[in-house]
Amino acid sequence: MDITAAVALEPGQPLEPLTVELAGLRHDEVRVKLAATGVCHADVIARDQVYPVPLPAVLGHEGAGVVEAVGAAVTGLRVGDHVVLGFNFCGRCPSCAGGYPSYCAQFGAHNFGGFRPDATSPLSLGGTPITGWFFGQSSFATHANVAERIAVRVPPELPLHLLAPLGCGLMTGAGAVFNVLKPQPGSSLAVFGTGAVGFAGLLAAKVAGATTIIAVDVVSGKLDRARQLGATHVVNSAEHDPVAAIRDITGGTGVNYALDAVGVASVFTQMANSLAVRGHGVLVGAPPPGQEARLDIGTLLNSSSPRLSMVLEGDALPSEFIPRLIRLYQAGLFPLDELVTTYPFSEINTAIADAEHGTVIKPVVTF
């Protein structure tokens, strides 16, 4: 069938609305009519070829919509189900079998390769296959054929434009806090970078009972928003040394936990140096290949002995974790409506630009 998609044709250039061909369903796939798709940093770095996804490409990996058709082997979903689409994984390697699909042995190929392992794609442009399997979904389009394993059923009464970002960005930030850091009630936590991922981490820290929550960024408006959403302190790192500021806020000890949602080497160093004795910091931001962070490992070892972790997709199992976040939203503890700004699909390039400039927290295009 012919569908409409926003296609990346050249690195760094606006996406083009084009008619593309969607192939027939495979036996283990479902066809989803998209209602909304979040815009995420990974879409931008793929468009700009920081991560060299084959172009032309239909990007988008925070899709949400309604199941329109199911393949012959699909057993867990039915036509009419509302679903959020998560990241892609093979489902067979030791990490997937152990319940950690974000560390799938084929994560790179399944999410950034653009094509299925057999070199086919669900999408074609002018009869030529193009990248149509970005994160297994390529959801900057009106429809997507996806493997059943990445589609998570969600309550039909909830707005899909609010749930879409749970498939990647919000799962990443909240999952890093809930699943990896696991802050204790009464503890302190710093969030470096107040984009969607950082805000999700901030909200998770608040739910977990952290009582000192420090937001660090260079944009004063985002820091004001962080205060409104639960940060007890903010630090503008364009004006102040964040390590010194954090140690001042915590009485000289540093924070028990920290989240780097930026993905810049110098920020990772700041995060590590802001940790208290036996503190735990995680990197979830996506740095370009080749970045090296400078750490004085001798001083860190003898002064605080922190733990530093690299975390993909919030260390989450989407089929379990997305419903968990939805329950928090329903309980009023994870205010998705405070994070999301919607744009019609025709304004997708504006949504991407606003994401890059930090104008909004989480842009979501709607169909």
N, C-alpha and C positions, 0 to 999 in steps of 0.2 A: 504494500500500500504506500501511497505518497503521503509524507508528513512534512511539517515545517520544522526546521531546526536553525539554530544560530551556529554558523560554521566559522571556525578559525581557519583562515586561508593563508595568512602570512604572519610571521612572528611580530608581536607587539601591535598589531593592527586591530581595529574594531571587528567584532564578529558580524558576519553577514547573514541576514535572514534568507534562507534558501529552501527550495523544495528538494527533499532527499527521499530515497526509496528505502523503506523498512522491509526487511525480508520476512518470510513466514516463520512461525514459531518452531523452535526445536522441541523435542519431547519433554525436556526438563525446564523449559522456560515459561514465563508468563508475560503477556503483553500488558503494559500499564499505560493508561491514559493519564498523563501528568496533569496535576492541578497546580503544583508549585515546585520550584527548585531553588535552594539556597545558593548564593555566590560565596565561594570559599577561596582562600589564598592559593590552594593547589590549582584552581582553574586559571588563575593569573600566571603562575609560574609555568604552567603547561602552555598557555597561549604564547608566552614570551620565550619559550624554549629553554628556560633555566633547567627544567626537566624535559628532555627532548622527546615529547610525544609526537608521533608522526602526524604531519599536516598534509592535507586538510583534516580537521578534527571537529567532531561535535563533543564538546566538553560538558561539564555539569555532573556533579556526583552527590548532591543532596536532594534527590528527587522524592516526591510524595504524590500519590495519585490513587487511582481506582483500577483494579484488575479488570481488564476488558476481555481477555481470553487466556486459556491455560493449555499447556502442552499435555500430551497423552500420559506422561509419567508423573505429572504434578499431583500430589496427594494432600498437601497442607494448605492450599489456597483455593478459593473459588471465585468465579466471576462476581464482581460487585464488592469484593473485599477492599477496604482502604489499607494502603500500605505505605511505609517509609522504606526507602532504599538505602542500605548501608554500603560499606566498602566491600570489595570483592576478595575472595579467597578460594583456595582449591578444595578445601574440605577433607583432604586425605592425608596430608603430611603430618608429621608428629606434632607440630604446634597446633594445627587445626584439630587433630584428634584429641589433643589435650585440653581443648577449650580456650586456646589463645590464637584465634584466627588472624589477629593483626600482625602476628609474627610468622605468617604463612611463608613457607620456603619459596613460594612463587609470588610473593606480594607485589614486587616491582612489575613483573610481567602481567599479572592479572589486573593491576590498577593503572599502570602508566604505559603498557605496551600498545594499547589501542585496538588490538585484535585478539580474537580467541587463540588458544594454544595451537589450533589447527590452521591458523593464519586466515581465518574467515572473519567477516564483520557483519553485524546486523544491518549496517547502513551502507548505502552506495550513493554517489553523486554522479549523475550523468552516466550511470552504468558501471562506474569504477568504484570498487570498495574503498571506503575511507575509515578513519578512526571512528568507530561507533561502539566501542566497548570500554570507554574511559571509566575506570572504577567499576567495570561491568555493567554500566548503565547509560552513559552519555545522555544525561537528562536535561540538557539545554535543548529540548525538543518536545513536541506535543505528545509523542508516544515513545516508549522504549521496550525492547525485548530484553528481559533480564532472567538470570538463573533464579530458580525458586529460593535458593539458600540465602540470597541477599535481600529478599523482600520480607519485611516484618509487618505482620498485621497489627493495625492500630484501631482504637475505638472510632466508629464511623461518625459519632456526634461531635468530634473535635475538629477544629479548623486545620486543614492540611497545610496551609501556608505557615502555621506556627510550628507544626511538627517536622517539616522538611529538614531544618538544620540539625535535627537530632541525629541524622544519618552520618555526620562527620564532625563538623566543627564543635558543636556543643557537646557531643559525646566525647570528643577528644579532651576538652578542658575539664569537664566534670568527671570523666573517667579517670584521668590522671590523679585527681584529688581523691575520689572515692576508692579507687581500686589499687592505687600505688602508694600515694602519700599516706592516706588513712589518718588524717589529723585527729588528735585527741581533743575532747572538749576542754576548753580553756587554753588551748595552745595558740601559737602565733604563726601566721602564714603570709608570705609576700607573693604577689602576682606581678610579674614583669610583662607588661604589654596588655592594654585593655581593649583588645578587639573582641570578637565573638568568643574565641577560645579562652582568652583571659577572663572575660566576664562569666563564662560558664564555670571556670575554676573558682572564681570569687563566690558565686552563688553556692557552689558545692561546699566550699569552706564554711560558709555561714550555716548551711544545713548541718554540717558535721559538728558544729559547736565551737569552732575557732573564735576566740574573743578579741584577738588582735589581727586584723586583716588589712594589709598594706598594699595599695595599688600603686604601681610605678609606671609612668608613661611620660611622653614629651608633649602631649596635647592637653592643655588645661581643661578644655570642654569635656574630654573623655574622663578626666580625673574627677570633675564635678559629678558626672554621671555615676562614676564608681562609688562616690560617697552616698548617692541616693540609693544605690542597690546593695549597700552593706559594708563598704570599706570603712574601717574606723580611722584610717590615716591614708593620706596620699602623698606621693613624692614626685615632683616634676624633675626628671633626671636631666633635662636640658638646663636646669638652673641649680641643681644641687647634686652632690655626690650621693648616689642612692645607697651605697654601702654604709657610709657615715650616717646618713639620715636614718636608715633602718636600725643601726646599732644605737643611735640616740633614742629612737622610739621605744626600743626594747630594753632600755637601761644598760646598754653595752653588751648584751649577750648575743644578739643576732636572733633570727627567726628560727623556729623549729622546723618549718617547712617552706618551700619556695617552688614556684612554677614559672618557667621561662616559656612564654608563649610568643616570643619574638623571633628566635632563630637567627640571631646575630652573635658572632663569636664574643664580642666585648660584653654583651649582656649576659651571656652564659658565665663569663668570668665574674661579673658583678653578683650574679645569683649565688655562685659558689662561695664567694667571699662574704656574703651576708648571712650565712647559716650559723646557727648556734652549735655548740658542741654536740656531735652526733646528729646534727640536723640532716634533713633529707631534701634534696632538690631534684626536680625533674625537668628535662627538656622535651617540649612538645612542638615548639616552633620548627618550621621546615627550612633549615639553612641550605643554601646552594652547595653543591659538592665542592670540596677543596678548602672549606673554611676550617681554620685551626684556632682553638681557644687557648689563651695563655693562662696557665695555672701554676702557682708556686706550690707544687705538691709537697715539698718538705715542710713549709709553713702550715699548710692545711692539715697535714698529717699530725703535726705536733701541737697545733692550736685547737682544732675542732674535729678532726677526723670525720668529715661529712660523708654522706652517701650521695652519689650522683647517678641518676638513671636517665636513660633515653626511652621515651614512651611513644609508641605508635597507636593512634586511634583509641587513646584512653585505656589501653590494655583491656578492652571491652569485648564481650560476646554480644553483638548487636541484638540478637533475638531475646536476650535476657535484659540487657542494659537499657535499650530504648523504652520498653514498657516501664522500667523502673523510673526513668526520668519523667515519663508521662504521668505516673502516679504522683510524683512530687509536684508536677505542674497542677494536677487536679486538686492537690491539697493546698495550693497557694504558696508553695515553698520554692518553686522554680519558675519565676514569672517570664515565660517565653514572650508574652505580649510586650514586655518592656525592652526586649532585645531586637525584635523583628521590624523592619521597614519593607513594605511591599512596593513592587514596581510591575507594571504590565510587561509582558514578554517583549513587546516592541521597544521597550526602554532598557534592554539588558545591558547595553554598553554604558548607560548612565549608572546603572546599579554597580557595574564593575568598577567604574571610576570612583564612585562614592566609597566603595569598599577600600580601594587603594589609598584614598585620601583620608580615610577615617571619619568621613562625614556622618556615617551611620554605623551602628554596631554590627548588625547582620542584615544585609540586603537579601530579599527573596523575590524572585520573579514569579508571576502568576500567569496562568494560561486561561 
